[in-house]
Amino acid sequence: MLTSLSRYIFLQALGPFIVASIVLTGIIWLTQALRMLDVLITQGQTLLTFFELTSLALPSTLVIVLPISIFCAMLYTLHKLIGDSEIVVMFSAGVSRSTIATPLLAIALVTSVLILLFSIYLAPAGLRQLKSRLYEIRSDVATAMIREGAFINPAQGLTVYVRERTPDGTTYGILVHDSRNPEEPITYMAETGSLVEGPQGPLLVMFNGNIQRVSRKGNRNVGAATLLYFDKYTYDLSQYMDGTPNYAYEGRERYFGELIDPAPDDTYALAHVPKLRAEAHERLVEGIYPTLLTLIALAALLPAPFNRRGYASRLTLAAVIALAVRLLGFVLSNGSATENHLIPLMYLFPLSVCGICVAIIAGVRFDLMLQRLMAAVPGARQ
């Protein structure tokens, strides 16, 4: 009977948890996707690249979403079971609170393991790849330069126009105006062309065109113009591309091992030792919060006596406490980035709240204890 009951409670909570996770992930994914639209628009990238970039940020999104989702799911499940009088029937049949709480805590523990997996490995791996891909896209001057029907300025004094570009990479109606040297501006015009990869980088090979060169040495307003026709001309685009990447991985983008034991030549890590140490502990602490938030929901609703007016006050109290606990956890994490002596509090605070919630679920009446304490204080009765 208990096995069937545990399975029933487990499934009752699992459905809302999955739905809440999908909805919240979708909302946060949309906010991140809107920020990456500039890559799709200004860099001339495809929708496939857009979805690739947003998917790389998904693991770090789930680290934020899953604790919120499990808290909402637990509140919904417990409120539904109480509202349908199912928990009352379970208690009448001799089912203990721990039996009801066990399947819910099982979901929380699995979620905690998933969050640890995401925060320790998958999230930094995704953010590293995202940073690398964004660097590649923004450094891909060749793709940014060859955009159909638009005048592009990839560098100061350089203008590129392409009338049409076919899916196979062939371009029609090419104009390249190079005025970086004001004394000798050059204009390249060609009927067709194509992008090819050379040993040093991308090359624009133009066919059936001309080169117009104006020499203004000594006179900026009037100059001698020369016109040269060509059947084939190669324009080097690699000069506009950056060389090797020049960026350092920040705390969120580092693997756990790189946070606690960075390389001796890692200049960023040497300059941010307290911050990286706090980041490592924060990732471990993240695994506590799904269980903590589940315990808050259980402590708020499971010991609740029957009330015909509903349980809105308890739901509100649970939400306020959960929000306050999570915000205080963020405050401790941020403070630990500069003051490493606060790191033990990052563990002590959520574990203490867990202990209090477990005591409440077990039947400890802190409200009565507080009343007795107040009654024992001289003058408190007045």
C-alpha positions as CSV (number, residue, x, y, z in Angstrom):
1,M,0.0,0.0,0.0
2,L,2.7,2.4,0.9
3,T,4.6,1.7,-2.3
4,S,1.5,2.5,-4.3
5,L,0.8,5.6,-2.2
6,S,4.3,6.9,-2.7
7,R,4.1,6.3,-6.4
8,Y,0.8,8.2,-6.5
9,I,2.2,11.2,-4.6
10,F,5.4,11.1,-6.8
11,L,3.4,11.3,-10.0
12,Q,1.1,14.0,-8.6
13,A,4.1,16.2,-8.1
14,L,6.2,15.2,-11.1
15,G,3.7,16.4,-13.6
16,P,3.4,20.0,-12.3
17,F,7.2,20.1,-11.8
18,I,7.8,19.3,-15.5
19,V,5.2,21.8,-16.7
20,A,6.5,24.5,-14.4
21,S,10.1,23.8,-15.6
22,I,9.1,24.0,-19.3
23,V,7.1,27.2,-18.8
24,L,9.7,29.0,-16.8
25,T,12.5,27.8,-19.0
26,G,10.6,29.1,-22.1
27,I,10.1,32.5,-20.5
28,I,13.8,32.9,-19.5
29,W,14.9,31.5,-22.8
30,L,12.9,34.1,-24.6
31,T,14.6,36.9,-22.6
32,Q,18.0,35.5,-23.6
33,A,17.0,34.9,-27.2
34,L,15.9,38.6,-27.6
35,R,19.4,39.7,-26.5
36,M,21.0,37.5,-29.2
37,L,18.8,38.8,-32.0
38,D,21.5,41.3,-32.8
39,V,23.8,38.4,-33.8
40,L,21.1,37.2,-36.2
41,I,20.5,40.6,-37.6
42,T,23.8,42.5,-37.6
43,Q,26.1,39.6,-38.3
44,G,24.0,38.0,-41.0
45,Q,23.6,34.6,-39.3
46,T,21.0,32.0,-39.9
47,L,18.2,30.8,-37.6
48,L,20.2,27.6,-37.0
49,T,23.0,29.6,-35.5
50,F,20.5,31.6,-33.4
51,F,19.0,28.4,-31.9
52,E,22.5,27.0,-31.4
53,L,23.6,30.0,-29.4
54,T,20.4,30.1,-27.2
55,S,20.7,26.3,-26.6
56,L,24.3,26.7,-25.3
57,A,22.9,29.1,-22.6
58,L,20.2,26.6,-21.6
59,P,22.1,24.7,-18.9
60,S,22.9,27.9,-16.9
61,T,19.2,28.8,-17.3
62,L,18.1,25.5,-15.8
63,V,20.2,26.1,-12.7
64,I,18.0,29.1,-12.0
65,V,14.7,27.6,-13.2
66,L,14.7,24.2,-11.5
67,P,14.6,25.3,-7.8
68,I,11.8,27.7,-8.6
69,S,9.9,25.1,-10.6
70,I,10.1,22.5,-7.8
71,F,8.9,24.9,-5.2
72,C,5.9,25.9,-7.3
73,A,5.2,22.3,-8.1
74,M,5.3,21.2,-4.4
75,L,3.0,24.0,-3.3
76,Y,0.6,23.2,-6.0
77,T,0.7,19.4,-5.3
78,L,0.3,19.8,-1.5
79,H,-2.5,22.3,-1.9
80,K,-4.3,20.1,-4.3
81,L,-4.0,17.0,-2.0
82,I,-5.2,19.0,1.0
83,G,-8.0,20.7,-1.0
84,D,-9.3,17.3,-2.2
85,S,-9.1,16.0,1.4
86,E,-6.6,13.3,0.2
87,I,-4.1,14.1,2.9
88,V,-6.8,14.0,5.6
89,V,-7.7,10.5,4.4
90,M,-4.1,9.5,4.4
91,F,-3.7,10.7,8.0
92,S,-6.9,8.9,9.0
93,A,-5.5,5.7,7.6
94,G,-2.4,6.0,9.7
95,V,0.0,7.4,7.1
96,S,2.7,9.4,8.6
97,R,4.0,12.8,7.4
98,S,7.3,11.3,6.6
99,T,5.6,8.8,4.2
100,I,3.9,11.7,2.4
101,A,7.1,13.8,2.3
102,T,9.4,11.0,1.1
103,P,8.3,10.9,-2.6
104,L,8.4,14.7,-2.8
105,L,11.9,14.8,-1.3
106,A,13.0,12.1,-3.8
107,I,12.1,14.5,-6.6
108,A,14.0,17.3,-4.8
109,L,17.1,15.2,-4.3
110,V,17.1,14.2,-8.0
111,T,16.7,17.8,-8.9
112,S,19.6,18.7,-6.6
113,V,21.8,16.2,-8.4
114,L,20.8,17.6,-11.7
115,I,21.6,21.1,-10.6
116,L,25.0,20.0,-9.4
117,L,25.7,18.4,-12.7
118,F,24.6,21.5,-14.6
119,S,26.4,24.0,-12.4
120,I,29.7,22.0,-12.1
121,Y,30.1,20.9,-15.7
122,L,27.3,21.5,-18.3
123,A,26.6,25.2,-17.6
124,P,30.3,26.3,-17.8
125,A,30.8,24.1,-20.8
126,G,27.9,25.7,-22.6
127,L,28.9,29.3,-21.6
128,R,32.5,28.6,-22.8
129,Q,31.2,27.4,-26.1
130,L,28.8,30.3,-26.3
131,K,31.6,32.8,-25.7
132,S,33.8,31.1,-28.3
133,R,31.0,31.0,-30.9
134,L,30.1,34.7,-30.3
135,Y,33.7,35.6,-30.8
136,E,33.9,33.6,-34.0
137,I,30.7,35.2,-35.4
138,R,31.7,38.7,-34.5
139,S,35.2,38.1,-36.0
140,D,33.7,36.6,-39.2
141,V,34.1,39.8,-41.2
142,A,33.8,37.9,-44.4
143,T,30.2,36.9,-43.7
144,A,29.3,40.3,-42.3
145,M,30.8,42.0,-45.4
146,I,28.9,39.9,-47.9
147,R,25.3,40.8,-47.3
148,E,22.8,41.1,-50.0
149,G,21.4,44.5,-51.0
150,A,23.1,46.4,-48.2
151,F,26.1,48.8,-47.9
152,I,28.3,47.4,-45.2
153,N,31.2,49.3,-43.5
154,P,33.3,46.5,-41.9
155,A,36.2,49.0,-41.3
156,Q,36.7,52.7,-41.2
157,G,36.9,54.0,-44.8
158,L,35.7,50.7,-46.4
159,T,32.3,50.2,-48.0
160,V,31.1,46.9,-49.5
161,Y,28.0,46.3,-51.5
162,V,26.6,43.1,-53.1
163,R,23.5,43.2,-55.2
164,E,22.6,39.5,-54.9
165,R,24.0,36.4,-53.2
166,T,23.0,32.9,-54.1
167,P,22.9,29.9,-51.7
168,D,26.0,28.4,-53.3
169,G,28.0,31.6,-52.3
170,T,28.1,33.2,-55.7
171,T,27.7,37.0,-55.6
172,Y,26.5,39.4,-58.3
173,G,27.0,43.1,-58.6
174,I,30.0,43.7,-56.3
175,L,31.3,47.1,-55.3
176,V,34.2,47.6,-52.9
177,H,35.2,51.2,-52.1
178,D,38.4,51.5,-50.1
179,S,39.1,55.1,-48.9
180,R,41.3,54.2,-45.9
181,N,44.1,56.1,-47.7
182,P,42.4,59.5,-48.5
183,E,45.2,60.3,-51.0
184,E,44.5,57.2,-53.1
185,P,40.9,55.9,-52.8
186,I,40.3,52.7,-54.8
187,T,37.0,51.3,-56.1
188,Y,36.5,47.7,-57.2
189,M,33.5,46.8,-59.3
190,A,32.8,43.3,-60.6
191,E,29.9,41.4,-62.3
192,T,30.3,38.2,-60.2
193,G,32.4,36.9,-57.4
194,S,32.7,34.2,-54.7
195,L,34.2,33.7,-51.3
196,V,37.0,31.2,-51.0
197,E,39.2,30.1,-48.1
198,G,42.9,31.0,-48.5
199,P,45.9,30.0,-46.5
200,Q,45.7,33.2,-44.4
201,G,42.0,33.6,-44.4
202,P,39.0,34.3,-46.6
203,L,39.4,35.8,-50.1
204,L,36.9,37.5,-52.3
205,V,37.5,36.4,-55.9
206,M,35.9,38.9,-58.4
207,F,35.3,38.3,-62.1
208,N,34.8,40.6,-65.0
209,G,35.2,44.0,-63.4
210,N,37.4,47.0,-63.1
211,I,39.6,48.9,-60.6
212,Q,39.2,52.7,-60.3
213,R,42.1,54.4,-58.6
214,V,42.3,58.1,-57.9
215,S,45.6,59.8,-56.9
216,R,45.1,63.0,-54.9
217,K,48.7,63.5,-53.8
218,G,49.3,67.2,-53.4
219,N,45.6,68.1,-54.1
220,R,42.8,66.6,-52.1
221,N,40.0,67.9,-54.5
222,V,41.4,67.1,-57.9
223,G,43.3,63.9,-58.8
224,A,44.4,61.7,-61.7
225,A,42.1,58.7,-62.2
226,T,43.2,55.4,-63.6
227,L,40.9,52.6,-64.8
228,L,42.0,49.0,-65.0
229,Y,39.8,46.2,-66.3
230,F,40.3,42.6,-65.1
231,D,38.9,39.1,-65.8
232,K,39.8,37.9,-62.3
233,Y,40.9,39.7,-59.2
234,T,41.4,38.5,-55.7
235,Y,40.7,40.8,-52.7
236,D,42.1,39.7,-49.4
237,L,39.6,39.8,-46.6
238,S,41.8,38.3,-43.9
239,Q,43.3,41.7,-43.2
240,Y,40.0,42.7,-41.5
241,M,39.9,39.6,-39.3
242,D,41.2,39.4,-35.7
243,G,44.0,37.0,-34.9
244,T,44.0,34.6,-32.0
245,P,41.2,35.1,-29.4
246,N,42.1,37.5,-26.7
247,Y,39.7,36.8,-23.8
248,A,39.7,35.1,-20.5
249,Y,37.0,32.8,-19.1
250,E,35.2,34.4,-16.2
251,G,34.0,32.6,-13.1
252,R,30.7,31.3,-14.5
253,E,32.6,30.0,-17.6
254,R,35.1,28.0,-15.7
255,Y,35.0,24.3,-14.8
256,F,35.0,23.4,-11.2
257,G,38.6,22.3,-11.2
258,E,39.7,25.6,-12.7
259,L,38.0,27.4,-9.9
260,I,39.7,25.6,-7.0
261,D,43.0,24.8,-8.8
262,P,43.7,27.3,-11.6
263,A,46.8,27.0,-13.8
264,P,49.9,28.8,-12.6
265,D,50.0,31.0,-15.7
266,D,46.3,31.9,-15.5
267,T,46.5,35.7,-15.0
268,Y,42.8,36.2,-14.6
269,A,42.6,33.6,-11.9
270,L,45.6,35.1,-10.0
271,A,43.8,38.5,-10.0
272,H,40.5,37.1,-8.9
273,V,41.3,34.3,-6.4
274,P,38.6,35.2,-3.8
275,K,35.9,35.6,-6.5
276,L,36.7,32.2,-8.1
277,R,36.9,30.5,-4.7
278,A,33.4,31.8,-3.8
279,E,32.1,30.8,-7.2
280,A,33.2,27.2,-6.6
281,H,31.4,27.0,-3.2
282,E,28.3,28.7,-4.7
283,R,28.0,25.9,-7.2
284,L,28.0,23.3,-4.5
285,V,25.5,25.3,-2.4
286,E,23.2,25.5,-5.4
287,G,22.5,21.8,-5.0
288,I,21.0,22.4,-1.5
289,Y,18.2,24.8,-2.6
290,P,15.8,22.4,-4.4
291,T,15.6,20.3,-1.2
292,L,15.4,23.4,1.0
293,L,12.6,24.9,-1.0
294,T,10.7,21.6,-1.0
295,L,11.1,21.4,2.8
296,I,9.7,24.9,3.1
297,A,6.6,23.9,1.1
298,L,6.2,20.8,3.3
299,A,6.6,22.7,6.5
300,A,4.1,25.3,5.5
301,L,1.3,22.9,4.3
302,L,1.8,19.4,5.7
303,P,1.2,20.2,9.4
304,A,-1.6,22.7,8.5
305,P,-4.9,21.9,10.3
306,F,-8.1,21.8,8.3
307,N,-9.4,25.2,7.4
308,R,-12.5,25.8,5.4
309,R,-11.3,29.3,4.4
310,G,-8.5,27.8,2.5
311,Y,-4.7,28.0,2.8
312,A,-3.9,31.2,1.0
313,S,-2.2,32.7,4.0
314,R,0.1,29.6,4.4
315,L,0.9,29.7,0.6
316,T,1.8,33.3,0.8
317,L,3.9,32.8,3.9
318,A,5.8,29.9,2.3
319,A,6.4,32.1,-0.9
320,V,7.7,35.0,1.2
321,I,10.0,32.8,3.3
322,A,11.3,31.0,0.2
323,L,12.0,34.4,-1.5
324,A,13.7,35.8,1.6
325,V,15.8,32.7,2.0
326,R,16.9,32.7,-1.7
327,L,17.6,36.4,-1.7
328,L,19.7,36.1,1.5
329,G,21.5,33.2,-0.2
330,F,22.4,35.4,-3.1
331,V,23.6,38.1,-0.7
332,L,25.9,35.7,1.0
333,S,27.2,34.5,-2.3
334,N,27.9,38.0,-3.5
335,G,29.5,39.0,-0.2
336,S,31.7,35.9,-0.2
337,A,33.2,36.9,-3.6
338,T,35.1,39.7,-1.7
339,E,35.0,38.4,1.8
340,N,35.9,34.7,1.8
341,H,35.3,34.3,5.5
342,L,31.5,34.4,4.7
343,I,31.8,31.1,2.8
344,P,30.9,28.9,5.8
345,L,27.7,30.9,6.1
346,M,26.8,29.9,2.5
347,Y,26.4,26.3,3.8
348,L,25.3,27.0,7.4
349,F,22.3,29.2,6.5
350,P,20.4,26.9,4.1
351,L,21.3,23.8,6.2
352,S,19.9,25.6,9.3
353,V,16.7,26.4,7.4
354,C,16.4,22.8,6.3
355,G,16.8,21.7,10.0
356,I,14.1,24.0,11.1
357,C,11.7,22.8,8.4
358,V,12.4,19.1,9.2
359,A,11.6,19.9,12.9
360,I,8.3,21.6,11.9
361,I,7.3,18.6,9.7
362,A,8.2,16.3,12.6
363,G,5.8,18.1,14.8
364,V,7.8,20.6,16.7
365,R,5.7,23.6,17.5
366,F,8.0,26.6,17.4
367,D,5.0,28.9,17.8
368,L,4.1,27.4,21.2
369,M,7.7,27.5,22.2
370,L,7.8,31.2,21.3
371,Q,4.6,31.9,23.3
372,R,6.0,30.1,26.3
373,L,9.2,32.1,26.0
374,M,7.3,35.3,25.8
375,A,5.2,34.4,28.7
376,A,8.3,33.7,30.8
377,V,9.7,37.1,30.1
378,P,8.8,39.6,32.8
379,G,6.4,42.2,31.5
380,A,5.5,40.3,28.4
381,R,2.0,39.5,29.6
382,Q,1.1,43.2,29.8
